[in-house]
Amino acid sequence: MERGDAVTEATDPVPAATVRPVPVVNAANALTGLRLVLVPVFVALVVASSMTNAGWRIAACLTFAFASITDLVDGWIARRFALVTSFGKVADPIADKALTGTALVLLSWYDRLPWWVTLVILAREFGVTLIRFWVIRYGVIAASRGGKIKTAVQILAIVWYLWPVPSGLAAIGPWLMGAAVAVTLLTGLDYVIRALRLRRRAG
C-alpha cells in the first residue's frame, strides 16, 4: 500500500508558510526499513525449512505475515500523522515488491507454486511500478478498493502456501492463488487505464 495513495491527481496550492518539513527518519519509514530487513530473514527461514520442515515453515510464514502487516501500519501512520516523504513513496513499494516477489519466487523454486503464476504476478507488479514513475510528474493515482483487495488476497494466498496445512486442505491453495492472479490482472488493467487518463488530462 503506497504512501502517496491518499493524494489525488490535482491538489490546491499550499502557502509556503504552512508547509512543515517532514523528517526522513520517522515511524512510518522505520517500519518500511524493518520490512526490507525482514526479507533476507524470511529467505533464510524458507531455505532452512526447504518447505519440508514444519517448524521452520511456520517461522517463515509468521515472519512474512508480520512483515505484511507493517505495510498496512506504515501507510496508515504516514497518512494519519502527515509523515509522507519522498523516501517513503519510493521505498514503500520497493519493500512491498521485494517481500511478495521473494515469497512467490521461493514457492516456485521449491515446486509449491507453478512458475507461470509467479511470472504473471511479478510482471504486473513491476509493470505498475514503471507506469507509476512514468506518470509521477502529472500526479499520484489514488489507491482503489481493488488494489487493497489484491494485496489482501495475495498475502492470504502466500500465507496459505507457506503454512504447513493438512493435506486435506491443500486443495484450497490453488483456488486462493487463482483468485489472487485474477484480481492482480484486473487491478493492473484498471491502473493502466487510470494512468492513461491522467496523462491525457495533463496534456
BAMARTI-739216 format. One record per atom (N, C-alpha, C, O): residue in three letters; x, y, z. Coordinates in steps of 0.1 Angstrom, whole numbers, plus 5000, padded with zeros to 4 digits. Layout:
BEGIN
ALAXYZ...
REM end
This chain:
BEGIN
MET500949885000MET500050005000MET500950125000MET501550155010GLU500950204989GLU501950304987GLU501550434995GLU500450464997ARG502650504999ARG502450615008ARG501650725001ARG500750795008GLY501850744988GLY501150864982GLY499750834977GLY499150914971ASP499250714981ASP497950674976ASP496750764980ASP495750774973ALA496950834991ALA495850924996ALA495851054988ALA494951134990VAL496851074979VAL496951204972VAL496351194959VAL496551094952THR495451284955THR494751274942THR495651344932THR496651394935GLU495151334919GLU495951384908GLU496151544909GLU497151594904ALA495151614914ALA495251754915ALA495051804929ALA494051764935THR495851894934THR495751944947THR495852094947THR496452154938ASP495152164956ASP495252314957ASP496652354961ASP497252284970PRO497152464957PRO498452504961PRO498452544976PRO497452604981VAL499452504983VAL499552534998VAL500552645000VAL501652634995PRO500152745007PRO501152855010PRO502452805016PRO502352715025ALA503552855012ALA504852805017ALA504952815032ALA505652725038ALA504352905038ALA504452925053ALA503852805060ALA504152785072THR502852745054THR502152635061THR502852495059THR502452405066VAL503852485050VAL504452365047VAL505452325059VAL506352405062ARG505252215065ARG506052165075ARG507052055070ARG506551955065PRO508352075071PRO509251975067PRO509051845074PRO508951845087VAL509051735067VAL508851605073VAL510151535074VAL510851515064PRO510651495086PRO511951425087PRO511851295080PRO510951215081VAL512951255074VAL513051125067VAL513051015078VAL512450905076VAL513651035089VAL513750935100VAL512450955108VAL512351045117ASN511450875105ASN510150875113ASN509650735114ASN510250645109ALA508550725121ALA507950595124ALA507550515112ALA507850395111ALA506950585102ALA506550515090ALA507650465082ALA507650345078ASN508750545080ASN509850505073ASN510650395080ASN511250305074ALA510650395094ALA511350295102ALA510650155099ALA511350055098LEU509350155098LEU508650035095LEU508949985081LEU509049865079THR509050075072THR509450035058THR510849975058THR511049875052GLY511750035065GLY513049985067GLY513049845073GLY513849755069LEU512249825083LEU512149695090LEU511649595080LEU512149475081ARG510749625072ARG510149535062ARG511249485053ARG511349365049LEU512149585049LEU513249545040LEU514249455047LEU514749355041VAL514449485060VAL515449395067VAL514849255069VAL515649155069LEU513549245070LEU512949115072LEU512949025060LEU512748905061VAL513149085048VAL513149005036VAL514248895036VAL513948785034PRO515548935039PRO516548825040PRO516348735051PRO516648615051VAL515748775062VAL515448685073VAL514348585069VAL514548465072PHE513348635062PHE512348545056PHE512948445047PHE512648325047VAL513848485038VAL514548395029VAL515348285036VAL515248175033ALA516048325047ALA516848235054ALA515948125061ALA516348005061LEU514748165066LEU513848075072LEU513247975062LEU513147855065VAL512948025050VAL512347935040VAL513447835036VAL513147715034VAL514647885033VAL515747795029VAL516047695040VAL516247575037ALA516047735053ALA516247645064ALA515147535064ALA515347415068SER513947575060SER512847475060SER512847385048SER512347275049SER513447425037SER513347355025SER511847325021SER511647235013MET510947395027MET509547375026MET509147235030MET508047185025THR509947175038THR509547035043THR509547035058THR508746955064ASN510247115065ASN510347125080ASN509247215085ASN509247335082ALA508247155092ALA507047235096ALA507447355105ALA506847455104GLY508347325114GLY508747435124GLY509347555117GLY508847665119TRP510247535108TRP510847645100TRP509847715091TRP509847835089ARG508947635085ARG507947685076ARG506947785084ARG506647885080ILE506647745096ILE505747825105ILE506447955108ILE505848065107ALA507747945111ALA508548065114ALA508648155102ALA508448285103ALA508848105090ALA508848185078ALA507548245075ALA507448365071CYS506448175077CYS505148225075CYS504748335084CYS504248435080LEU505148325097LEU504848425107LEU505648555104LEU505148665105THR506948535099THR507748645095THR507148725084THR507148845083PHE506748645074PHE506048705062PHE504848785066PHE504548895061ALA503948725074ALA502748785079ALA503048915086ALA502349015084PHE504048905095PHE504349025103PHE504849135094PHE504449255096ALA505749105085ALA506249205075ALA505149265067ALA505149385064SER504149185063SER503049235055SER502149325063SER501649425058ILE502049305076ILE501249385085ILE501949525086ILE501249625087THR503249525086THR503949655087THR503649745075THR503649865076ASP503349685064ASP502949755052ASP501649835054ASP501549955050LEU500749775061LEU499449835064LEU499649945074LEU499050055073VAL500449915084VAL500650015095VAL501450135091VAL501050245095ASP502550115083ASP503350235080ASP502550325071ASP502750455072GLY501750275062GLY500950365053GLY499950445062GLY499750565059TRP499350375071TRP498350445080TRP499050555088TRP498550665089ILE500250525094ILE500950625102ILE501350745093ILE501250855098ALA501850715081ALA502350825073ALA501150915069ALA501351035069ARG499950865066ARG498850955063ARG498251015075ARG497951135075ARG498150935086ARG497450995098ARG498251105104ARG497651205109PHE499551095105PHE500351195111PHE501151275102PHE502151345106ALA500751275089ALA501451365079ALA502951345078ALA503751435079LEU503251215077LEU504751175077LEU505151125063LEU506051045062VAL504351165053VAL504651115039VAL505951185034VAL506051315035THR506951115030THR508151165025THR508451105011THR507951005007SER509351175004SER509751124991SER510450984992SER510250894984PHE511250975003PHE511850845005PHE510850735007PHE510950625002GLY509850765015GLY508750665018GLY508050625005GLY507650515003LYS507750724996LYS507050694984LYS507750604975LYS507150524968VAL509150614976VAL509950524967VAL510250394975VAL510050284969ALA510550394987ALA511050274995ALA509850184998ALA510050064998ASP508650245000ASP507550165004ASP507150054993ASP507049944996PRO506850104981PRO506550004971PRO507749904968PRO507449794964ILE508949954969ILE510149864967ILE510049754978ILE510349634974ALA509849794990ALA509749695001ALA508649594999ALA508749475001ASP507449644994ASP506349554991ASP506649454980ASP506449334982LYS507249504969LYS507549414958LYS508649314962LYS508649194958ALA509649364970ALA510649274974ALA510149154983ALA510549044981LEU509249184992LEU508649085001LEU507848984993LEU508048864994THR506849044986THR505948954979THR506648874968THR506448754966GLY507448944960GLY508148884949GLY509148774954GLY509148664948THR509848794965THR510748694971THR509948574975THR510348454973ALA508748594981ALA507948484986ALA507448394974ALA507548274975LEU507048464963LEU506548394952LEU507648314945LEU507448194941VAL508848374944VAL509948304937VAL510348184946VAL510648074940LEU510448194959LEU510848084967LEU509747974966LEU510147854966LEU508548004966LEU507447904965LEU507647824952LEU507447704951SER507947894941SER508147834928SER509447754928SER509447644922TRP510447804934TRP511747734935TRP511647604941TRP512247504937TYR510747594952TYR510547474959TYR509347394954TYR508847304961ASP508947424941ASP507947344934ASP506547344942ASP505847254941ARG506347454949ARG505047464956ARG504047544948ARG502847544950LEU504547624938LEU503747714930LEU504247714916LEU505447724914PRO503347704906PRO503847704892PRO504547834889PRO504147944893TRP505647824881TRP506447944878TRP505648044870TRP505848164871TRP504648004862TRP503848094854TRP503048194863TRP502848304860VAL502648144874VAL501948224884VAL502848334889VAL502448454890THR504048294893THR504948394898THR505348494888THR505348614891LEU505548454876LEU505948544865LEU504848644861LEU505148764859VAL503648594861VAL502448684858VAL502348794869VAL502148904865ILE502348754881ILE502248844892ILE503348944892ILE503149064894LEU504548894891LEU505748984891LEU505749084879LEU506049204881ALA505349034867ALA505249124856ALA504249234858ALA504549354855ARG503149204864ARG502149304867ARG502649404877ARG502549524875GLU503249354888GLU503749444899GLU504849544894GLU504849664896PHE505849484886PHE506849574881PHE506349664870PHE506849774869GLY505449614862GLY504849694852GLY504149824858GLY504349934853VAL503349794868VAL502649904875VAL503750004881VAL503450124881THR504749954887THR505850044892THR506450134882THR506650254884LEU506650074870LEU507250154859LEU506250264854LEU506650374852ILE504950224854ILE503950324850ILE503850434860ILE503650544857ARG503950394873ARG503950494884ARG504950604882ARG504650714884PHE506150554878PHE507250654876PHE507050734863PHE507450844862TRP506350674854TRP506050734841TRP505150854842TRP505250954835VAL504150844852VAL503150944853VAL503351034866VAL502551124868ILE504451004873ILE504551074886ILE504651224885ILE504351294894ARG505151274873ARG505251414872ARG503851484870ARG503751604872TYR502851404866TYR501551454864TYR500651434877TYR499651504878GLY501051354886GLY500251334898GLY500351184903GLY500951104896VAL499751164914VAL499751024920VAL498350974919VAL497351034923ILE498250854914ILE496950784912ILE496550734926ILE497250654932ALA495350774930ALA494750734943ALA494550584943ALA494250514933ALA494750524955ALA494550374957ALA493050344954ALA492150414959SER492850234948SER491550184946SER491150074956SER492050014961ARG489950054957ARG489549944966ARG490049804961ARG490449714968GLY490049794947GLY490549674941GLY492049654944GLY492449534946GLY492849754945GLY494249744948GLY494449684962GLY495249604965LYS493549734972LYS493649694985LYS493249544986LYS493849464994ILE492149504979ILE491749364978ILE492849274972ILE493049164977LYS493449324962LYS494549254956LYS495649224965LYS496149104966THR496049324973THR497149304983THR496749204993THR497549114997ALA495449214998ALA495049125009ALA494948975004ALA495348885011VAL494448954991VAL494348824986VAL495648764983VAL495948644986GLN496648844978GLN497948794976GLN498648744989GLN499148634990ILE498448824999ILE499048795012ILE498448665018ILE499148575022LEU497048655017LEU496348535022LEU496848415014LEU497048305020ALA496948425001ALA497348304993ALA498748264996ALA499048144998ILE499648354998ILE501048325001ILE501148265015ILE501948165017VAL500448325024VAL500448265038VAL499948125038VAL500448035045TRP498948095030TRP498347965029TRP499447865024TRP499547755029TYR500147905014TYR501147815008TYR502347795017TYR502947695017LEU502647895025LEU503847885034LEU503447805046LEU504347725051TRP502247815051TRP501847735063TRP501747585060TRP501147555050PRO502247505069PRO502147355067PRO500647305069PRO500447245079VAL499747345060VAL498347305062VAL498247155060VAL498947095053PRO497247095067PRO496946945065PRO496646915050PRO496146995043SER497046795046SER496946765032SER495446775027SER495246795015GLY494546745036GLY493146755032GLY492646895028GLY491646915021LEU493446995033LEU493047135030LEU493947195019LEU493747315015ALA494947125014ALA495847175004ALA495247224991ALA495747314985ALA494047164988ALA493347194975ALA492847344976ALA492547394965ILE492747394987ILE492247534988ILE493247634983ILE492947744977GLY494547604984GLY495647694980GLY495547734965GLY495547854963PRO495347644956PRO495247694942PRO494047784939PRO494147874931TRP492947764946TRP491847854945TRP492147994950TRP491848094943LEU492848004961LEU493248134966LEU494248204957LEU494148324954MET495248124952MET496248184943MET495548224930MET495948324924GLY494648144925GLY493948174913GLY493148304914GLY493148394905ALA492548324926ALA491848454929ALA492848564929ALA492548674924ALA494048544935ALA495048644936ALA495548684922ALA495648804919VAL495748584913VAL496148614899VAL495048704892VAL495348794885ALA493848654894ALA492748724887ALA492648874891ALA492548964883VAL492648894904VAL492549034910VAL493749114906VAL493649234903THR494849044906THR496149114902THR496049174888THR496449284885LEU495649084879LEU495549134865LEU494449234863LEU494649334855LEU493349224869LEU492249314867LEU492649454873LEU492349554867THR493249454885THR493649584890THR494849644882THR494949764882GLY495649564876GLY496749614868GLY496149684856GLY496649784852LEU495149624850LEU494449684838LEU493849814842LEU493849914835ASP493149814854ASP492549944859ASP493550054861ASP493350164858TYR494750014866TYR495850114868TYR496350164855TYR496550284854VAL496450084845VAL496950134832VAL495950234826VAL496250334821ILE494650204827ILE493550294822ILE493550424829ILE493450534823ARG493750424843ARG493750544850ARG495050624847ARG494950754847ALA496150554845ALA497350634842ALA497250704828ALA497650814827LEU496650634819LEU496450694805LEU495550814806LEU495750914800ARG494450804814ARG493550914816ARG494251034822ARG494051154819LEU495151004832LEU495951114839LEU496851184829LEU496951304829ARG497551104821ARG498451164811ARG497651244801ARG498051354797ARG496451194797ARG495651274787ARG495151404792ARG495151504785ARG494751404805ARG494251524811ARG495351624813ARG495151744812ALA496651574815ALA497751664817ALA498251724804ALA499051824805GLY497851664793GLY498251734782GLY498551684769GLY498951764760
REM end
